[in-house]
Amino acid sequence: MDYKDKVISVQQAVDLVQSHDYIVTGLGASTAHAFFSHLHTAADRLRHVTISTCLPMADYPCFNDPAYRDSFLHDSWFYNAATRKAHKSGSTSFVPNNLHFAAIRRLNHKQPRIYIGTAAMPDSHGYVSLSCSNTYEVQMIEAADIVILEINPNYPRTFGDLNVHLSRVHHLIEVDYPCPALPYIEPNDKDRKIGELVAGLIHDGDCLQLGIGGMPNAVAEALKGKKDLGIHTEMLTTGMMELYKSGAVTGARKQIHKYKMVCTFIMGSEELYAFAHDNPGIEVLAGSYVNDPYVVGQNDNMVSINSTIEIDLTGQCASESLGSTQFSGTGGQTDTAVGAQNAKNGRSFICLYSTAMVRNPQTGEREEKSKIVPQLMPGAAVSLSRNDVDYVVTEYGAVRLRGTNIRERVELLISIAHPKFREDLRQQAIALGIITA
């Protein structure tokens, strides 16, 4: 099928936008970079256009310039550095969600007039691969009145349920920018200690979900001696690719999607994108499926590994906000933590440093504070409830909270807090009535 008759310019795509439109774009690398780099040029004629993003990997004037607040409203399923900056402009707001319900519940609220995202180049059969994400993209394409894709020769062609026939696409924009890559974060000593503790509780044949950053990278490094690991994860990372290349990942013991690395989006290095290109061993499937706790639990020995910002002495995990300030998002933390515990021999890990350097608002100096706290910061969002927490790991140890009472939890969590905060934590727990003396 010749796709050329569907090709339009970026300007022509922007010209299709009308006041009060609702526009959705793809997650991460699937954000329509050329379109959003140009959309602000139409601000003078537009009012109250709502845009939904998730982890956009660049700053765009339509999001972060206060001058465009009357023209563009920005909603995001997950904050990152770009979105946190945009939030300060006053036009950006967070959409609370568990990832597997992100599209479904958003569509219950409002329907997009325009979906615009990225894709690999069309193949000889008239299909385009959405390449790096199907977290919610196909669901939004099916709901949108107008579908526009930026087709890019630098994007990997991937497999799964994210291949869309050109008959379902109204317009194409030919672009040639690099697929946005994330730098590898080298683990530090704390990361490696936590990685070793987690790896000691993971067995040959386990099926993994883990994220990105120094701590997950350390876990991946520590697992390279394992055998027959599987991957069922929301995010396919460079660390997982390295695990596969080391021979640790085969998927041979999975119950569903055997021998396949299953994810809902891909984000990492240029090498990762090259690895994913035309790789039938990778399936990029809908987030509503991959992150459904029922589906997650169908693989025996499922292991979910996530991080948190702080945890209170009863086990509540605040993983997405600093008090009332939105920092990231729930993403798939609840989905995968609950799903893993649904599995036969499944386990869920929450990992965090025992302390953080926090600026004192009175002195302006940074002070070391415990990340295990008697009570969460005022306004903190609870991403994982105390009912759903399992293992908690710091550089001082790993404890299991599943099935424990509050007194037991207090003692277990204090045991992995930084030693200099342990007695104070105990005294505060007594003073607050969490435990008795």
N, C-alpha and C positions, 0 to 999 in steps of 0.2 A: 504493500500500500504506500503510495507516495504521500508523504506528510507535508510537502511544501505548501500545499494550498491552505494549510492551517496556520502557517507562520505569520506572526505579526511582530511589530516592534514593541519595545518597552513603552514608548510613548502611546502607542495605540492601546496597549493594555491599561495604562493609567487612565486614558480617555474613557474607558468603559465604566469606571467607578463613578457612582452617583452619591449624593448626600444621603445619609441615613442607611447606607449599605452596611452589611455585616460581611467581613472578609476573614477567611481562615487560611493560614499558611502552615507548612509542615514543621516538624520538630527538628531542632538542631541544624544539621547540614542540609535539611530539606526545606529550610526557609528560603523563600524566593528572593535572593539577594539583589538581583538587578532591579526588580520591581520596587522593593522597599527602599532601595537607595534613591529612587526617583520619585516616589509617591508624593513627597512633600511639595513638589513643584506645582501640584494641583490644589494646594491648600486654599488658595483664594476663592475657588469656586465650590469647595466642599464644606459641608457642615455635618458633624456628628457621625462620622464613619467609624464603626467599631471594628477593631482588628484583634484576632486571637492568635497568639504565638505560644511556643513552648521552647525554652532554651535557645532563643535566637543568638547566633554566634557573631553578631556585629551590632554596633550602635547605628540606629537609623534616626534621622531628624524627625520623621513623623511620630516617633515614639518619645524621644527625649528632649525635644526643643519646646519649651513652654509657649513659644509663639504660635504653635500649632494646636493648642489645647481645644480650641473651638471646632477645629476641623477633624481631629482624630482622637478617638478613645482607644485605649490599649488594654486588653485583658490577657493575662498569661497564666498558663497551667503550672509553670515552674519558673522560679526566679533564678537568674545567674547575675554575673557582674553587669551585663548590659541592661538587664531588666531592673536591677536594683537602682542603677543610675536613672533609668527612665521613670521609675516610681517617683523620684524626687521632682520630676517635672510637673507632677500633679495629674497626668492623664492616664497613668497606668495603675491597674488594680489586679490583685491576685484572685484566681478562681480556685477555691478549695476543692480537692478531688482526691480520690484513689484512682490510680492510673487506669485500671481496667474499666472504670466507669466514666472516664474523662469525656469521651465522645458522646456516649449514650445520654448522660445527664445534661451535657451542654446542649445537645440537640433537642432534648425535652424543653429547654428554656428558649432557644432561638435557632433558626435555620439560616445557614449562610447563603447569601446571594452569589458570592464569588469564592471559589477555592483556588488559590494559586500556590504552587509548590515547585519542587525540582524533580527531575527524572534523568535517567540515562538516555542515550540515544535510541530512537525507535529501531526495532529489529525488522527482519524481512517479512515477518508475519503480521506486522502492524501493531505490535505491542510495545509499550514502554514500561520499564521497570521503575518504580518509585525509589529504588536505589537504597537509600540510607534509613528509611523509616516507614513503618506502617502502624505507628502507635495509635493514630486516629485518622490517618490521611484518607484511606479508601472510604471509610464511613462518611467523611465530610464530602468527598467527591460525589458520592451517591446522593447526598442531600442538597448539593449546591445547584443553583440555576446555571452558573457559568463556571467552567473548569478551564484553567490556564496552567500550563506546565512550562517551566524553563528547562529545556533539554540541553544536556551538557556532556560533551565527550569525555570529560574528566571524572564523571561520576561512575561508580561501579554498577554493573548490571547484576542484580541479585535475584534470588528465587524465593518463592513463598506464595502468599496470596496478595502480593502487591504489584502484580503485572496488570496494567490497564490497557485495554484496546483503544486505539486512536478514535474509534467511533464514539467513545464516551468523553472525548476531550474536545473542547470547542476551539481552543487556540493554543499555539505553541510559540515560545520565544527561544530563539537560538542564542545561547550564551557560551562563554568559554573561560569562566573563572575556576580556580582550583577548588576541589572539594575541601571545605574547611577542616583543618586538622587540629587536634589537641596535643600539646606537648606532653611527653612522658614525664610524670612526676616521680623523681627518684625517692624511694623510701628513706626515712631517717631512722635513727636507732630505735625510737619508740615504735615506729611503724613495724620494724622488723621483729621486735619483741612480741608485739600483738599478733603479727603474722605467724610467728612460730607457735604461739599459744593456740590460735585457731586451727592451724594445720595439724597440730597434735590431736585434735578432736574430729578430724576429717579422715575418712577411710577410703581405701581402694573401692571404686565403683560408685562413690557418691555422685550426686548430680548437683551442680552448683549454680547459684545466682550471686553475683557480686558486682559492685559498681566501679567507679573510677577514682583515682587519687593515690596518694602515697600509701595509705593503709591497705586498700584492696590490691595495689600492686605488690606490696610486701606479702600479702596472703598468697597471691598467685606465684610469686617467686618460691615461697616455702612449700608449694604443692608439687613442684616439678619432679619429685621422686615418687609420686603416687601413680597408680595404674587404673586404667579404664574409667576415668572420671567422665561425667557427662556435663553438658551445658544446657540449661533452660533458664534464660535470663532476660530481663527487659532490655538490657544494654550489652551489646557485644563490644568488648574492649580490646585494646592492644595487649593487655595482660593475658586475656583468654587466648588470643592468637598465639602468644608465646608458649602458653601451656600446651596448646595443641601441637605446636612445632616440636616441643620437648618430648612428645610421645605420651604425656600424662593423660590427655583427653582422647578418648575413642568413641564414647557414647555406647559402648557395647552392652552395658548393663541397664540401659534406660528401658522403661516400660512403654513410653510413647515417644515417637520420633527417634527411634533407635538409630544410632550412628550419626545423627544430625545435631548440629549446634543450632539451637532455637533461640531467637531473640525477637524483639519488636522494633529495635533501632540499633544502628551502628554508629559509634562515635569514637575516634581515636586518631592514630597516626596515618600518614600516607601509606605506610606499609600495610596497615590493617585494611585500608580501602582496596589496595592491590590484591590482598589475600581474599577479600570478599568477592572480587570481580569474577563472574562466571563460575562461582564455586558452588556446586550442587550439595556440598556438605553443610551449607548454611541455609537456614530457612528463616526469612523475615516475615513474621505472621502478625495478625492484628493484635493490638494491645488488649482488646476486650477478650481475646482468647489466651494469649501467652500469660497474662497476669491474673487471670481468673483464679482465685485461690483453689477452687475445685480442680482446675486443670493442673496447677502447680503441684498439688498433692497427689497426682496420679503417678508421678515418678517416685518409686521407693528411694529411701535414703536421700531425700531432697534436703539441700542445705542452702539457707538464705543468709547472706552476710551483708549487713548494712551498718551505717554509722549514725551517730547522734551528736547533737550539740551539748546537751546536758541531760542527766537522768536524776530523778528524785529518789529518795530512800524507799519508796514503795514500788518503784519500777516504771513510773511514767517517763516516756522518752519524748523530749522536745527536740525534734530533728530538723525543723525547718524555719524556726524563728528565733530571734534574739529578743526575748520578752515579746512585746507586741510588734516588733519590726520584722516583717517578712524577709527571710534570707534566701530560702530555696523553695522547697515544696515537699509534700508528702510523697509524690511520685509513686513508686511501687513498693514502698517500705511495708505498709500494712498488708498489701496484696501478698507479697512473697513471704513475709514473716508468718502470717496465718497459714498460707498455702503449704509452706514447708512443714509446719507442725501437723497439718492434715495427713502428711505422707507417712507411710510405714517407715519407722526409724528416722523420721525427719527431724531436723534441728534448725533453729534460727539463732543467729548471732547478732548482737548489737555491740559495736566496737567504738571506743573513744579513748582519748588521752585522759589521764587522771586529772590534769590541770590545764588551765589556759592563762595566758597573760592578758589581763583585762585593764583597760584604762580607768583610773579613778576619776570620777567626774569633778571632784573637789580639787585634787592636786594636779591632775593631768598626767600623772605618772602611771606607768603600767605596773600592775600588781599580779602576783600569781594567785589564782583562785581555783578552788576545787570544781570539777565538772560533775562530780557526784554531790548533790545538794539536798538539804532537808526539804526544800520546796522549790519548785521551778520559778524562774523569774516572772514577775507579774505580767500577765497578758500572753505568756508563752503558749503556743499551739502544741497540743499533745498529738504527735504523729503516730505513735504506737502506744496503745493503752497498757496499763499495768496488767490487764487481763491477758494480753497477748505476748508479753515479753518472755524470752526463754533464756539463752545464755547472754551474759554481759561480760565483756572483756576489756581490760585496760592493760597497760604495761606491767601492772602488778599482779595480774592473774585473771583467771576465767572462773565465773560462778554461774550456777544454773538456778534461775528463779522459778521455773515452771513448777506449779503445784505448791509453792511455799507460802507460809503465812507472812504477815507484815513484820513481825519481830525477826523471823528468820531472814527476810529480805534485807532489813536494816543491817544485821550483822554481816551478811554475805557481801553487801555492797560496800560497807565500811572496810571490809578486809581487802578490797582491791582499790580503795581510794589511796591518794598519796599519804604516806605515813604522817606527815605533819598536820594533816587535817582530820585524822581519824577520831581523836578524842573530842574535838569540837563538834564534829558531826553527831557523835553519840549524845553529847550534852544537848545539842539543839533538838535532836529527835525526842529526847525526854521532855524538854521545855515546851515543845509543840504538842505533846500528847500523842505522838506517833507510836512511841513505846513508853513503858513505865520504868522507873529506876529499879 
